[in-house]
């Protein structure tokens, strides 16, 4: 009976008194390590969390059930019991033939979706024989110059059987157009194509810096893609709104969350301004987040993101279709957390980050390879990275329960804190005039630079321990890992194919298609049909982007001082 009375008292407010007594015991009798108890982002963590920390939580309003508004606990009713997340390893290097072989290797070993990385010339809209492509062809991804390359990349891979994600931004419309034409040649209608283009230019201005055009024409291209795909490629995710690169640039978890969602809402506003009904395009917006080393902070970030997106889409932007409220996201484990020192430790880091993504409810996942701090991943390292996901999926038991950390006082308090901090950032951005004016004023860039500086200083002062780097260092260690190297032969082969394409195509048809693209860019017509036409005529990516450079000009970032 005494135990029951104690429980009743605790439930009616006795927890607070009992907590004070316990705190006194901790202070008077417990030893404490001389370290800062903060998250990777520098946020302080309390020793203990109790019902007092979530006293304002309303279960149905703030959490609900998986697959139901506000989707804090996940976007599907039975989560991974119905279908595991898509295992989508990021892959691309060298020539299209090289990457085609790697993609087939991954599919043969259990990967369930493709994710394509492109080389720097492709990302910046230059053909492989351009002077600015020298030394970069195929180095950080696959080189794609024309439809011929896209045909080779997906040779023997039926596009009606896989979904494909393409990490490409400024030239995203061009690569999507080529993919659509490859589908045509395989006999796969565009309405049956499934996949994603990143196509997130706001993030480029904020963090990754691989822009081509100024913000206004970039937003026009994005809304053209959204409008075209709503009719022609309805299963395609037209933007993967990316926090990943914001985090890799040095942001905190909160900055990643707030800046990514701010970008997402800016795209929604652009679509509405372009005359589209929000429910015509919002269901095909997706997100791309980083999963970093602080396990609970990452889980809380994912949960808060779903709740904020659902709430604002319904209440602020008037979306009526529940699919518009769903935040579906891909996650990649953190590249910047990997170390060149003691690279086998990276397997452990990636496993923890992948586990956080799964417990946070991701829809697809890429696990980084242990050698990625040194080079593009080798086949062996990629194999281990994929197996990491499969072990979590089939041996850990984690997928058996939806939102297994839901209800934790700590996780719920951290989720609430993430949302509160995010909305404070929204207010700051709104006062600056919105996302694009905030970019032009350097707000995001300065905030990220400050966070990156503070984190680096914490490492140098050993307040943040990185195993094998600033502590637990093995003197004289020499671990040899066979690295993937891209030689000059790659560029020679790629330029040779490009020359053959130009010599064999119908130059008159290519010139006519490019002229149509030029006129459309100078006017108001949707650009996507013209990109598709140019692709069919084997106009190169560099030629198409060159036309747009003539019409739109190139963006130059103003000096920003921190």
Buried (B, 14 or more C-beta within 10 A) or exposed (E): EEEEEEEEEBEEEBBEEBBEEBEEEEEEEEEEEEEEEBBBBBBEBEEEBBBEBBEEBEEEEBBBBBBBBBBBBBBBEEBBEEEBBBBBBBBBBBBBBBBBEBBBBBBEBEBBBBBBBBBBBBBBBBBBBBEEBEEBBBBBBBBBBBBBBBBBBBBEBEBEEBBBBBBBBBBBBBBBBBBBBBBBEBEBEBEEBBBBBBBBBBBBBBBBEBBBBBBEBBBBBBBBBBBBBBEBBBEBBBBBBBBBBBBBBBBBBBBBBBBBBBBBBBBBBBBBEBEBBBBBBBBBBBBBBBBBBBBBBBBBBBBBBBBBBBBBBBEEBEBEBBEBBBBBBBBBBBBBBBBBBBBEBBBEBBBBBBBBBBBBBBBBBBBBBBBBBBBBBBBBBBBBBBBBBBEBBEEEEEBEBBBBBBEBBBBBBBBBBBBEBBEEBBEEBEEBEBBBEBBBBBBBBEBBBBBBEBBEEBEEEEBBEBBBBBEEEEEEEEEEBEEBEBEEEBBEBBBEBBEEBBEEBEEEBBEBBBEBBBEBBEEEBBBBBBBBBBBBBBBBBBBBBBBBBEBBEEBEEEEBEE
